[in-house]
Amino acid sequence: MIHEERAFWPGNEIIAEAAIRAGCTFFAGYPITPSSEIASHLALRLPQVGGTFIQMEDEIAAMGAIIGGSLGGAKSMTATSGPGLSLKSENIGFAVMAETPCVIVDVQRGGPATGLPTAPAQGDIMQARWGTHGDHSIIALTPLYPREVYIETMRAFHLAELYRTPVFLMVDEIIAHMTESFSVPADSECPPVKPRSEYGESRKNSFRPWGDFFEGQHLHITGLSHTEQGFPTTNPAIVQRSIDHLVNKIVNAEPELERYESYLLDDADIAVVTFGSPGRASREAINLAREKGIKVGMFRIITFWPFPVSPLRDLVDRVKAVVVPEMNMGMLRLQVEKSAMRRDVPLLGVNVVGGIPILPELILDAIEEAHRGL
């Protein structure tokens, strides 16, 4: 009989431990609430496994450091929150253009500006997609449950290597600091863990020379528009081809990247569409609504970017109303409306930005309001 390994870690430590298992050997960061436990845990753990931790002088330098670490061959990660993510934006754009695999953890808190440093929010989800200038695509994962956070952290590293891109892992303060027992996934349940040299299939996802420094080949890495040899160019045809590549290598992979939880949707008249920690309150509200005879289910997004347009359109075609709970003023709601909604399907938002969780009762109220209008 095989006994499963169980862990009892807060979310930030789950992320740190999963990163190590995924092969992360370099972390650079700067302390910022509510992500700081990721850095402090890795400061202890990385040297124990032959890795390197470095605290940089600011968030800008931290992002630059993990780009350098990645170009040197290390699986690299940083962790931050909203204000720090703003500072990292220019270097994130460089990592996108230079097709540099790395993982950026964003533990979301209240904003704008300093906002609510110790309170939960989900106001960075559009910044992850649009925070750096220019045309590109991005991958952003939004897990909820401890085991899911563990697996999605490992998947972030795998996708970064496979698609030669920065990958965001987006959680919020509730997920970061919630502690509960969970079973540590077996190897068979986790994304593959292998050195970059074995990601030969990612060559097609690189518009610059495939490889790292210190491998015996000449590499030219630049944030300028460049040729497939890595040298700057202003040739319109080459620039067009390079930007098409940055966008389409992720857009075309959307069916493989999509991941979401479907809960009681088979017979649902009302769909609750959400992501992150409001998924827990949504599940409770749905169970309460079901006890009252209301047919409602949940579509919880795990891969937020690229956005799951096709499955959401299919869902909206089957239901009569949509409720969207989120800890911002309607970022997901607007995305759902833009990409999937029909005029004859009501869309209700549940928006809480006061630094507290969304209570199931608020979601239940919206479900009942939607039900009365059917």
C-alpha positions as CSV (number, residue, x, y, z in Angstrom):
1,M,0.0,0.0,0.0
2,I,1.3,3.4,-1.0
3,H,0.8,6.1,1.7
4,E,0.2,9.6,0.3
5,E,2.4,12.4,1.5
6,R,0.4,15.2,3.2
7,A,1.5,18.8,3.8
8,F,0.2,21.6,5.9
9,W,1.6,24.7,4.4
10,P,0.3,28.2,3.8
11,G,-0.2,29.2,0.1
12,N,3.1,31.1,-0.2
13,E,5.1,28.2,1.1
14,I,3.2,25.8,-1.3
15,I,4.4,28.0,-4.1
16,A,8.0,28.0,-2.9
17,E,8.1,24.3,-2.4
18,A,6.4,23.5,-5.7
19,A,8.9,25.9,-7.5
20,I,11.8,23.9,-6.0
21,R,10.3,20.6,-7.2
22,A,9.8,22.1,-10.7
23,G,13.5,22.7,-10.8
24,C,13.8,26.4,-9.8
25,T,17.3,27.1,-8.9
26,F,17.3,30.9,-8.8
27,F,15.1,33.4,-7.1
28,A,15.5,37.2,-7.0
29,G,13.1,39.4,-5.3
30,Y,12.3,42.3,-3.0
31,P,10.1,42.1,0.1
32,I,6.5,43.2,-0.4
33,T,3.4,42.3,1.4
34,P,1.6,39.9,1.0
35,S,4.2,37.8,-1.0
36,S,7.2,38.1,1.3
37,E,6.9,34.6,2.7
38,I,7.8,33.2,-0.7
39,A,11.1,35.0,-0.6
40,S,11.8,34.2,3.0
41,H,11.1,30.5,2.5
42,L,13.2,30.3,-0.6
43,A,16.1,32.1,1.2
44,L,16.2,29.1,3.5
45,R,15.4,26.3,1.0
46,L,17.2,27.2,-2.2
47,P,20.7,26.9,-0.7
48,Q,19.7,23.5,0.7
49,V,19.1,22.2,-2.9
50,G,22.0,23.9,-4.6
51,G,20.1,27.0,-5.7
52,T,20.7,30.7,-5.3
53,F,18.5,33.3,-3.5
54,I,19.3,37.0,-3.8
55,Q,17.4,40.0,-2.4
56,M,17.8,42.9,-4.9
57,E,17.7,46.6,-4.2
58,D,14.2,47.0,-5.8
59,E,11.6,45.3,-7.9
60,I,13.1,46.6,-11.2
61,A,16.4,44.9,-10.4
62,A,14.7,41.7,-9.2
63,M,13.0,41.3,-12.6
64,G,16.2,42.1,-14.4
65,A,18.1,39.5,-12.2
66,I,15.7,36.6,-13.0
67,I,16.0,37.5,-16.7
68,G,19.8,37.2,-16.4
69,G,19.5,34.0,-14.4
70,S,17.3,32.5,-17.0
71,L,19.6,33.5,-19.9
72,G,22.3,31.8,-17.9
73,G,20.4,28.5,-17.9
74,A,18.6,28.6,-14.5
75,K,14.9,28.1,-14.0
76,S,14.1,31.5,-12.4
77,M,11.3,33.0,-10.4
78,T,10.4,36.2,-8.7
79,A,7.4,37.1,-6.4
80,T,5.7,40.4,-5.8
81,S,2.4,42.3,-5.4
82,G,0.7,45.1,-7.2
83,P,3.1,48.0,-6.7
84,G,6.0,45.8,-7.4
85,L,4.4,44.4,-10.5
86,S,4.1,48.0,-11.8
87,L,7.8,48.5,-11.4
88,K,8.6,45.2,-13.1
89,S,6.6,46.0,-16.2
90,E,9.4,47.4,-18.4
91,N,11.6,44.4,-17.8
92,I,8.7,42.0,-18.3
93,G,8.3,43.5,-21.7
94,F,12.0,42.8,-22.3
95,A,11.5,39.2,-21.2
96,V,8.6,38.8,-23.6
97,M,10.6,40.3,-26.6
98,A,13.8,38.3,-25.7
99,E,11.6,35.1,-25.2
100,T,13.1,34.5,-21.8
101,P,11.5,31.7,-19.7
102,C,10.7,32.8,-16.1
103,V,7.9,32.7,-13.6
104,I,6.4,35.8,-12.0
105,V,4.3,35.3,-8.9
106,D,1.8,38.1,-8.1
107,V,0.1,37.9,-4.7
108,Q,-2.7,40.5,-5.3
109,R,-3.6,43.1,-2.7
110,G,-5.8,46.2,-2.6
111,G,-4.9,49.2,-4.8
112,P,-4.3,51.5,-6.6
113,A,-1.0,52.8,-5.3
114,T,-0.1,51.5,-1.8
115,G,-3.8,50.7,-1.3
116,L,-4.4,47.9,1.2
117,P,-1.0,46.2,1.7
118,T,-2.3,43.3,3.8
119,A,-5.8,42.8,2.4
120,P,-7.0,40.7,-0.6
121,A,-7.9,41.9,-4.0
122,Q,-7.9,40.7,-7.6
123,G,-7.1,44.0,-9.3
124,D,-4.0,43.0,-11.2
125,I,-5.4,40.6,-13.6
126,M,-5.6,43.1,-16.5
127,Q,-2.2,44.4,-15.7
128,A,-0.7,40.9,-16.2
129,R,-2.2,40.9,-19.7
130,W,-1.7,44.6,-20.7
131,G,0.9,46.0,-18.2
132,T,3.7,46.2,-20.7
133,H,3.6,48.1,-23.9
134,G,3.5,46.6,-27.4
135,D,1.8,43.6,-28.9
136,H,2.3,40.2,-27.3
137,S,0.4,37.4,-25.7
138,I,0.9,36.1,-22.1
139,I,0.1,33.1,-19.9
140,A,-1.5,33.8,-16.5
141,L,-2.6,31.0,-14.1
142,T,-5.1,31.6,-11.3
143,P,-5.3,28.5,-9.0
144,L,-7.3,28.3,-5.8
145,Y,-7.0,25.1,-3.7
146,P,-3.7,24.2,-2.1
147,R,-3.1,21.1,-4.3
148,E,-4.1,23.1,-7.4
149,V,-1.7,25.9,-6.4
150,Y,1.1,23.3,-6.1
151,I,0.4,21.8,-9.5
152,E,-0.2,25.1,-11.3
153,T,3.1,26.5,-9.9
154,M,4.9,23.6,-11.4
155,R,2.9,24.0,-14.7
156,A,4.0,27.7,-14.8
157,F,7.6,26.6,-15.0
158,H,6.8,24.0,-17.6
159,L,4.8,26.4,-19.8
160,A,7.5,29.1,-19.4
161,E,10.1,26.6,-20.9
162,L,7.8,25.2,-23.5
163,Y,6.6,28.6,-24.9
164,R,9.7,30.6,-24.2
165,T,7.9,33.3,-22.2
166,P,7.3,34.8,-18.8
167,V,4.4,33.1,-17.1
168,F,2.3,34.7,-14.3
169,L,1.1,32.8,-11.3
170,M,-1.7,35.0,-9.9
171,V,-3.1,34.4,-6.4
172,D,-4.5,36.7,-3.8
173,E,-3.8,37.4,-0.2
174,I,-6.4,34.9,1.0
175,I,-4.8,32.0,-1.0
176,A,-1.3,33.1,0.0
177,H,-1.9,33.0,3.7
178,M,-4.6,30.2,4.0
179,T,-3.2,27.0,5.5
180,E,-4.9,23.7,5.2
181,S,-3.9,20.0,4.8
182,F,-3.6,18.6,1.3
183,S,-2.1,15.6,-0.4
184,V,1.2,16.4,-2.3
185,P,0.7,15.4,-5.9
186,A,2.6,12.4,-7.2
187,D,5.0,12.7,-10.1
188,S,2.3,11.3,-12.5
189,E,-0.1,14.1,-11.6
190,C,2.4,16.9,-12.1
191,P,3.7,18.6,-15.3
192,P,7.0,17.2,-16.6
193,V,10.1,18.3,-14.8
194,K,13.1,18.3,-17.1
195,P,16.1,20.5,-17.8
196,R,15.8,23.2,-20.5
197,S,18.2,21.2,-22.8
198,E,15.4,18.6,-23.1
199,Y,12.8,21.1,-24.3
200,G,13.7,20.7,-27.9
201,E,10.1,21.1,-28.9
202,S,10.2,24.7,-27.7
203,R,12.6,25.6,-30.6
204,K,9.6,26.4,-32.7
205,N,8.5,28.9,-30.0
206,S,11.7,30.9,-30.2
207,F,12.2,33.7,-32.8
208,R,15.8,34.2,-31.6
209,P,18.5,31.6,-31.4
210,W,17.5,28.7,-29.1
211,G,19.9,28.3,-26.2
212,D,21.5,29.9,-23.2
213,F,24.8,31.6,-22.5
214,F,27.8,29.5,-21.5
215,E,26.9,26.7,-23.9
216,G,29.5,27.5,-26.5
217,Q,27.5,29.4,-29.0
218,H,27.3,33.1,-29.7
219,L,24.0,34.7,-28.6
220,H,22.8,38.2,-29.2
221,I,19.9,39.1,-26.9
222,T,18.1,42.4,-27.3
223,G,14.8,44.0,-26.5
224,L,14.8,45.6,-29.9
225,S,12.9,44.1,-32.8
226,H,15.3,41.5,-34.1
227,T,15.9,38.9,-36.8
228,E,15.8,35.2,-36.1
229,Q,19.5,35.4,-35.6
230,G,18.9,37.9,-32.7
231,F,20.2,41.1,-34.3
232,P,18.3,44.3,-34.3
233,T,16.3,45.1,-37.5
234,T,13.8,47.7,-38.8
235,N,12.8,45.6,-41.7
236,P,9.0,45.8,-41.7
237,A,8.5,42.3,-43.0
238,I,10.7,40.7,-40.3
239,V,9.2,42.9,-37.5
240,Q,5.8,41.8,-38.6
241,R,6.8,38.2,-38.6
242,S,8.4,38.5,-35.2
243,I,5.3,40.1,-33.5
244,D,3.0,37.6,-35.2
245,H,5.2,35.0,-33.6
246,L,5.0,36.5,-30.1
247,V,1.3,36.7,-30.3
248,N,0.3,33.5,-32.1
249,K,2.6,31.0,-30.3
250,I,0.4,31.4,-27.3
251,V,-3.0,32.2,-29.0
252,N,-2.7,29.1,-31.2
253,A,-2.0,27.0,-28.2
254,E,-5.1,28.2,-26.3
255,P,-6.9,24.8,-26.4
256,E,-3.9,23.1,-24.8
257,L,-3.5,25.9,-22.3
258,E,-7.1,26.1,-21.2
259,R,-7.9,24.8,-17.7
260,Y,-11.0,25.5,-15.7
261,E,-13.3,23.9,-13.1
262,S,-16.9,23.0,-14.1
263,Y,-19.2,22.6,-11.1
264,L,-22.8,21.5,-11.4
265,L,-23.2,23.1,-14.8
266,D,-24.8,20.2,-16.7
267,D,-28.4,21.3,-15.9
268,A,-27.7,24.9,-14.8
269,D,-29.9,27.8,-15.8
270,I,-27.5,30.2,-14.2
271,A,-23.7,30.2,-14.4
272,V,-21.4,31.7,-11.8
273,V,-18.1,32.7,-13.6
274,T,-15.2,33.4,-11.3
275,F,-11.5,32.9,-10.5
276,G,-9.3,32.7,-7.4
277,S,-10.6,32.7,-3.9
278,P,-14.1,33.8,-4.7
279,G,-14.5,30.3,-6.1
280,R,-14.9,29.0,-2.5
281,A,-17.7,31.4,-1.7
282,S,-19.3,30.7,-5.1
283,R,-19.4,26.9,-4.4
284,E,-21.1,27.5,-1.0
285,A,-23.6,29.9,-2.6
286,I,-24.4,27.5,-5.3
287,N,-25.0,24.7,-2.8
288,L,-27.4,27.0,-0.9
289,A,-29.2,28.0,-4.1
290,R,-29.5,24.4,-5.1
291,E,-31.3,23.7,-1.8
292,K,-33.8,26.3,-2.8
293,G,-34.4,24.6,-6.2
294,I,-32.4,27.0,-8.3
295,K,-30.3,25.3,-11.0
296,V,-27.0,27.0,-10.9
297,G,-23.4,26.0,-11.4
298,M,-19.9,27.4,-11.5
299,F,-17.3,28.0,-14.2
300,R,-14.0,28.7,-12.4
301,I,-11.1,29.9,-14.5
302,I,-7.7,28.4,-13.8
303,T,-5.9,29.6,-17.0
304,F,-7.0,33.2,-17.1
305,W,-4.8,34.2,-20.0
306,P,-5.2,33.3,-22.7
307,F,-8.8,33.9,-21.9
308,P,-11.1,30.8,-22.3
309,V,-13.4,32.4,-24.9
310,S,-14.7,29.2,-26.6
311,P,-15.8,27.3,-23.5
312,L,-17.4,30.4,-22.1
313,R,-19.3,31.1,-25.3
314,D,-20.5,27.5,-25.3
315,L,-21.6,27.9,-21.7
316,V,-23.5,31.2,-22.3
317,D,-25.3,29.5,-25.2
318,R,-26.7,27.0,-22.7
319,V,-27.7,29.2,-19.7
320,K,-30.2,32.0,-19.1
321,A,-28.1,34.3,-16.8
322,V,-24.5,34.8,-15.6
323,V,-23.2,36.0,-12.3
324,V,-19.6,37.1,-11.9
325,P,-18.1,37.5,-8.4
326,E,-14.7,39.1,-8.2
327,M,-12.6,41.3,-5.8
328,N,-12.3,44.2,-8.2
329,M,-14.8,46.5,-9.9
330,G,-15.6,44.3,-12.9
331,M,-12.5,43.2,-14.8
332,L,-13.6,39.6,-15.3
333,R,-17.2,40.8,-16.0
334,L,-16.1,43.1,-18.8
335,Q,-14.0,40.3,-20.3
336,V,-16.9,37.9,-20.2
337,E,-19.2,40.5,-21.7
338,K,-16.8,41.3,-24.5
339,S,-15.9,37.8,-25.5
340,A,-18.9,35.6,-24.7
341,M,-22.2,37.3,-23.8
342,R,-25.3,37.6,-25.9
343,R,-27.7,40.5,-25.5
344,D,-30.5,38.3,-24.2
345,V,-28.5,36.9,-21.3
346,P,-28.4,39.0,-18.2
347,L,-25.0,39.5,-16.6
348,L,-24.8,40.4,-12.9
349,G,-21.5,41.4,-11.1
350,V,-20.7,40.9,-7.5
351,N,-17.8,43.3,-6.7
352,V,-16.1,43.6,-3.4
353,V,-13.0,45.9,-3.0
354,G,-13.0,46.7,0.7
355,G,-10.2,44.4,1.5
356,I,-12.5,41.6,2.8
357,P,-13.5,38.3,1.1
358,I,-16.7,38.0,-0.9
359,L,-19.3,36.3,1.4
360,P,-21.4,33.4,0.0
361,E,-24.5,35.4,0.9
362,L,-23.7,38.2,-1.5
363,I,-23.3,35.7,-4.3
364,L,-26.5,34.0,-3.3
365,D,-28.3,37.3,-3.4
366,A,-27.1,37.8,-7.0
367,I,-28.1,34.3,-8.0
368,E,-31.6,34.8,-6.6
369,E,-31.9,38.1,-8.4
370,A,-30.9,36.5,-11.6
371,H,-33.4,33.6,-11.0
372,R,-36.3,36.1,-10.4
373,G,-35.6,37.6,-13.8
374,L,-35.8,34.3,-15.7
